[in-house]
Amino acid sequence: MSVEISHKIDTSRLDSIMAEYGYKKSNLIAILQKVQEVFRYLPEDSMTYIGTKMEGLSPATVYGVATFYAQFSLEPKGKYEIKVCDGTACHVRGSMPVLNAIKSRLNLVDGKMTSDDGLFSLETVSCLGACGLAPVVVINGKVYPQMTSDAIKIVLDTLLKEEA
């Protein structure tokens, strides 16, 4: 079956991922995780393609799974995924100034959550499970405890310097 892909999604890469996990619907989440790892998000065309190629699935089912789980993103994410806790403990201990410092440093204005250079994506989360370390920021799984506006700027500048 031939499927037309309007964006330049590498269907051979998708085929390789599906073959790696098997074309069974029980492997859909693992396949979507791998696709997101490769593309940094789940392109709509990739979900359509997967839905037409896997046994017992439709593009709508794939989309439903992708939108049900918070771990999946339908928008491109940066190389560095920044999560700022805005739960009660972090909020009381100053997470909002930290969040605002990140937005300012990365020029994330008007609701934009990914930097123009595609390096950074920002999201707020209700709890990172580290209330004793509040306010907490997590970047690609690394925990940065007791953040301040000045400290997060140093972290971001260090990451930017590594990319230069």
C-alpha positions, -999 to +999 in steps of 0.1 A: +000+000+000+014+034-010+008+064+013+014+099+002+033+120+027+030+157+023+059+167+045+093+151+039+091+124+065+116+096+059+093+067+055+122+043+052+132+054+087+096+048+099+096+014+082+129+006+100+114+016+134+083-005+129+103-035+117+125-032+148+095-034+171+072-055+149+041-043+131+018-053+160-005-028+177+008-039+211+041-022+202+026+011+192+037+031+222+073+019+219+072+028+182+058+062+189+085+067+216+112+059+190+097+081+163+096+110+188+132+103+197+142+105+161+122+135+150+119+152+184+081+151+181+054+131+163+048+145+129+012+142+117+023+124+086+043+098+106+012+089+126-008+086+094+018+064+078+022+042+109-016+038+111-018+025+076+011+001+079+005-015+112-019-044+116-052-036+132-046+001+135-059+032+118-043+067+116-071+079+140-061+053+166-025+062+164-034+099+168-056+090+197-028+072+215-004+101+207-027+127+221-037+107+252-002+103+267+015+135+279+049+121+270+042+126+233+044+159+215+027+169+182+049+200+180+087+200+175+107+200+207+141+214+213+173+194+219+170+205+255+137+199+271+133+222+301+106+214+327+099+239+354+078+228+384+050+251+393+036+230+420+028+245+454+063+239+470+081+252+440+058+281+434+061+293+471+099+290+468+101+311+436+096+290+405+078+319+387+109+342+386+129+312+374+104+305+347+103+341+336+141+342+335+141+312+312+115+328+289+135+360+288+169+344+282+155+322+254+132+349+240+101+328+245+073+354+240+037+353+231+032+318+243+060+304+222+075+273+240+104+264+217+133+287+210+138+300+174+170+280+170+152+248+180+175+241+208+152+246+238+117+237+246+100+248+278+071+234+297+057+238+332+047+207+352+026+204+383+051+183+402+085+169+395+085+149+428+113+168+444+095+192+467+124+193+492+146+207+464+122+234+454+122+253+431+132+225+407+141+226+370+148+194+350+166+196+317+168+164+297+163+144+329+190+162+349+176+178+381+187+213+390+176+219+426+169+252+444+171+272+412+172+310+412+168+334+383+206+340+382+214+303+385+192+292+356+207+319+334+242+304+341+229+269+333+213+281+300+245+301+291+266+270+297+244+249+274+244+276+247+282+278+249+284+240+244+263+244+212+285+272+198 
